[in-house]
Amino acid sequence: MEKWRGEFASGHKQDGTPISEVDHAVDAFLKTELAALDPHAGWLSEETADNAERLLIPRLWVVDPIDGTRDFVAGKRGWAISIAYVEGGRATMGVLDAPARSEHWAAVAGQGAFRNGARLACSTRTALAGARVPADQLPPNDTDLILVPKPNSIALRMAMVAAGEADLVASIRWGFEWDLAAAALIAQEAGAIVTDARGNPLRFNSTKGEAFGVLATCPGIHAAAVERLAVRVAENVKR
């Protein structure tokens, strides 16, 4: 927060996504502090070179030091620090810290999800038409949905489903586990259904540390959302 809206070095990775010195500083800080909590856990982070040894370890930390770096660099509020503790392929603890929004999200498997200490519950919507989606714009086939403000952080967008502030978040391209693990648990503990883009359960600590898209919805519209996305998912797979 001392650097946000201040002066810091930033640039772009080879894939064109933004990166800042603050991403690296938070990564180093978390690696030290989390290792002190469980020195035997593996490590998977956006800003650390991956090590295949994590695949042999039953527990690991899955971290995005700043999810939504684009908003951080631009001085906007839509970024968060994402931390998940994964055991046997499942997230069992998850934290999103969004200090620019004065929000702290947390969940433990089987114990519910909370924002700033208040228990969260997703919406009870049962019709896909009219569902609220945090996005910049809607495809022509989705004009029956309703746009709501979108933070750059996909983790925060999924957390909006947990809080009942959105009904649906979808991505139909390969994404990284560090973007999803903490927010997936928070949403699920709030009653939402979170799967990959095909509707299959998410598992973490995979070989490449990736998942084929994500679909986080209130339970009453998940099946309809999977059905609507099916053609687009198939087209993406062909590409």
C-alpha positions as CSV (number, residue, x, y, z in Angstrom):
1,M,0.0,0.0,0.0
2,E,3.0,2.3,0.5
3,K,3.8,1.9,-3.2
4,W,0.3,1.9,-4.6
5,R,-0.4,5.2,-6.4
6,G,3.3,6.0,-5.7
7,E,6.5,5.4,-7.5
8,F,7.7,1.9,-8.4
9,A,9.4,0.1,-11.3
10,S,7.0,-1.7,-13.6
11,G,7.1,-3.3,-17.1
12,H,5.7,-6.2,-19.0
13,K,6.3,-9.9,-19.2
14,Q,7.0,-11.7,-22.5
15,D,3.2,-12.4,-22.8
16,G,2.4,-8.7,-22.5
17,T,1.0,-8.8,-19.0
18,P,2.2,-6.1,-16.6
19,I,4.6,-6.8,-13.8
20,S,6.0,-4.5,-11.1
21,E,8.7,-4.6,-8.4
22,V,5.9,-4.8,-5.9
23,D,4.8,-8.2,-7.3
24,H,8.3,-9.5,-6.6
25,A,8.5,-7.9,-3.2
26,V,5.2,-9.4,-2.0
27,D,6.2,-12.8,-3.4
28,A,9.4,-12.8,-1.5
29,F,7.7,-11.7,1.7
30,L,5.0,-14.4,1.5
31,K,7.4,-17.1,0.6
32,T,9.3,-16.4,3.9
33,E,6.3,-16.0,6.1
34,L,4.3,-18.9,4.7
35,A,7.3,-21.2,4.9
36,A,7.4,-20.4,8.6
37,L,3.9,-21.7,9.0
38,D,4.5,-25.0,7.1
39,P,8.2,-25.4,6.1
40,H,7.4,-28.7,4.4
41,A,4.7,-27.4,2.1
42,G,5.5,-26.9,-1.6
43,W,5.2,-23.6,-3.5
44,L,3.4,-22.5,-6.6
45,S,3.5,-18.8,-7.3
46,E,3.1,-16.5,-10.4
47,E,6.3,-14.8,-9.6
48,T,8.5,-17.8,-8.7
49,A,10.1,-20.2,-11.2
50,D,8.1,-23.4,-11.0
51,N,9.8,-26.5,-9.5
52,A,8.5,-29.9,-10.4
53,E,9.3,-31.1,-6.9
54,R,6.0,-29.6,-5.7
55,L,4.2,-32.5,-7.5
56,L,5.7,-34.9,-5.0
57,I,4.5,-32.9,-1.9
58,P,1.0,-33.5,-0.6
59,R,0.7,-29.9,0.7
60,L,1.6,-26.6,-1.0
61,W,0.9,-22.9,-1.0
62,V,-0.6,-21.5,-4.2
63,V,0.0,-17.8,-4.4
64,D,-0.6,-14.8,-6.6
65,P,1.3,-11.9,-5.0
66,I,-0.8,-9.4,-6.8
67,D,-3.8,-10.7,-8.8
68,G,-4.9,-7.8,-11.0
69,T,-1.5,-6.1,-11.4
70,R,-2.9,-4.1,-14.3
71,D,-5.2,-2.3,-11.8
72,F,-2.4,-2.0,-9.2
73,V,-0.1,-0.3,-11.7
74,A,-3.0,2.0,-12.9
75,G,-3.8,3.1,-9.4
76,K,-7.1,1.4,-9.4
77,R,-8.6,-0.7,-6.6
78,G,-9.3,-4.0,-8.4
79,W,-6.3,-6.0,-7.2
80,A,-5.8,-8.5,-4.4
81,I,-3.2,-10.8,-2.8
82,S,-4.3,-14.4,-3.2
83,I,-3.1,-17.2,-1.0
84,A,-4.4,-20.8,-0.9
85,Y,-3.3,-23.8,1.1
86,V,-3.8,-27.0,-1.0
87,E,-3.8,-30.5,0.4
88,G,-4.3,-33.5,-1.8
89,G,-5.3,-31.4,-4.8
90,R,-8.0,-29.5,-2.8
91,A,-7.8,-26.0,-1.4
92,T,-8.5,-26.2,2.3
93,M,-7.7,-22.6,3.3
94,G,-8.0,-19.5,1.2
95,V,-7.3,-15.8,1.7
96,L,-7.9,-12.7,-0.5
97,D,-6.5,-9.5,0.8
98,A,-7.7,-6.4,-1.0
99,P,-6.3,-3.5,1.1
100,A,-7.2,-0.8,-1.5
101,R,-10.8,-1.9,-1.0
102,S,-10.5,-2.4,2.7
103,E,-11.5,-6.0,2.2
104,H,-10.2,-9.2,3.7
105,W,-11.8,-12.4,2.5
106,A,-11.1,-15.8,4.1
107,A,-12.4,-19.4,4.0
108,V,-11.6,-22.7,5.6
109,A,-13.0,-25.9,4.1
110,G,-16.2,-26.8,5.9
111,Q,-16.3,-23.7,8.0
112,G,-17.8,-21.1,5.6
113,A,-16.5,-18.0,3.9
114,F,-16.2,-14.5,5.3
115,R,-15.4,-10.9,4.3
116,N,-14.2,-8.6,7.0
117,G,-15.7,-11.1,9.5
118,A,-19.2,-11.2,8.0
119,R,-20.3,-14.6,6.7
120,L,-20.9,-14.8,3.0
121,A,-23.7,-16.4,1.0
122,C,-24.1,-16.5,-2.8
123,S,-27.3,-15.5,-4.5
124,T,-30.4,-17.8,-4.9
125,R,-31.0,-17.0,-8.6
126,T,-32.4,-19.8,-10.6
127,A,-32.7,-18.2,-14.1
128,L,-29.6,-17.6,-16.2
129,A,-31.3,-14.6,-18.0
130,G,-30.7,-11.6,-15.9
131,A,-27.7,-13.0,-14.1
132,R,-25.1,-10.4,-13.1
133,V,-21.6,-10.7,-14.6
134,P,-18.6,-8.6,-13.8
135,A,-17.3,-7.8,-17.2
136,D,-16.4,-4.9,-19.6
137,Q,-18.8,-6.1,-22.3
138,L,-21.0,-9.0,-23.2
139,P,-20.8,-11.2,-26.3
140,P,-23.8,-11.0,-28.7
141,N,-25.1,-14.3,-27.4
142,D,-25.2,-13.1,-23.8
143,T,-27.1,-9.9,-24.0
144,D,-29.7,-11.3,-21.6
145,L,-27.1,-11.0,-18.8
146,I,-26.5,-7.9,-16.8
147,L,-23.1,-6.2,-16.5
148,V,-21.8,-5.1,-13.1
149,P,-18.5,-3.4,-12.3
150,K,-15.4,-5.5,-13.0
151,P,-12.2,-5.5,-10.9
152,N,-9.1,-6.6,-12.9
153,S,-8.5,-9.4,-10.4
154,I,-10.4,-12.6,-11.5
155,A,-10.1,-13.7,-7.9
156,L,-12.1,-10.7,-6.7
157,R,-14.6,-11.3,-9.5
158,M,-15.1,-14.9,-8.2
159,A,-15.4,-13.5,-4.6
160,M,-18.2,-11.2,-5.9
161,V,-20.2,-14.4,-6.6
162,A,-19.4,-15.6,-3.0
163,A,-20.8,-12.2,-1.7
164,G,-23.9,-12.3,-3.8
165,E,-22.8,-9.3,-5.7
166,A,-22.5,-11.2,-9.0
167,D,-24.1,-14.4,-10.2
168,L,-21.7,-15.7,-12.7
169,V,-18.0,-15.5,-13.6
170,A,-16.7,-17.5,-16.6
171,S,-13.5,-17.9,-18.5
172,I,-13.1,-20.4,-21.4
173,R,-9.3,-20.3,-21.8
174,W,-6.5,-21.9,-19.9
175,G,-5.8,-20.1,-16.7
176,F,-3.3,-20.5,-13.8
177,E,-4.1,-22.1,-10.5
178,W,-2.8,-19.2,-8.5
179,D,-5.6,-17.0,-10.0
180,L,-8.3,-19.5,-8.9
181,A,-7.4,-21.6,-5.8
182,A,-8.2,-19.2,-3.0
183,A,-11.2,-17.6,-4.6
184,A,-12.6,-21.0,-5.6
185,L,-12.7,-22.1,-2.0
186,I,-14.2,-18.8,-0.8
187,A,-17.0,-19.1,-3.4
188,Q,-17.7,-22.7,-2.7
189,E,-17.8,-22.1,1.1
190,A,-20.4,-19.4,0.4
191,G,-22.5,-22.0,-1.5
192,A,-21.4,-21.3,-5.1
193,I,-20.5,-24.0,-7.6
194,V,-17.0,-23.6,-9.0
195,T,-15.7,-25.8,-11.9
196,D,-13.6,-25.6,-15.0
197,A,-15.2,-24.3,-18.2
198,R,-16.5,-27.8,-19.0
199,G,-18.2,-28.2,-15.6
200,N,-15.6,-30.5,-14.2
201,P,-14.3,-30.2,-10.6
202,L,-11.1,-28.2,-10.2
203,R,-8.0,-29.9,-8.7
204,F,-4.9,-28.0,-7.9
205,N,-1.2,-28.8,-8.0
206,S,-1.4,-30.2,-11.6
207,T,1.6,-30.7,-13.7
208,K,1.4,-27.4,-15.5
209,G,-0.4,-25.5,-12.7
210,E,-3.2,-24.7,-15.1
211,A,-7.0,-25.3,-15.4
212,F,-9.1,-25.1,-18.5
213,G,-11.1,-22.0,-17.7
214,V,-13.3,-21.5,-14.7
215,L,-17.0,-21.2,-14.1
216,A,-18.2,-19.8,-10.8
217,T,-21.9,-19.4,-10.3
218,C,-24.7,-19.5,-7.8
219,P,-26.0,-23.1,-7.8
220,G,-29.3,-22.5,-9.5
221,I,-27.7,-21.4,-12.8
222,H,-24.6,-23.5,-13.1
223,A,-26.0,-26.3,-15.3
224,A,-27.5,-23.7,-17.7
225,A,-24.2,-21.8,-17.8
226,V,-22.3,-25.0,-18.7
227,E,-24.8,-25.7,-21.4
228,R,-24.5,-22.2,-22.9
229,L,-20.7,-22.3,-22.9
230,A,-20.4,-25.8,-24.4
231,V,-20.2,-24.7,-28.0
232,R,-17.6,-21.9,-27.2
233,V,-15.6,-24.3,-25.1
234,A,-15.5,-26.8,-28.0
235,E,-14.4,-24.1,-30.4
236,N,-11.6,-23.1,-28.1
237,V,-10.4,-26.7,-27.7
238,K,-10.2,-27.0,-31.5
239,R,-8.0,-23.9,-31.7
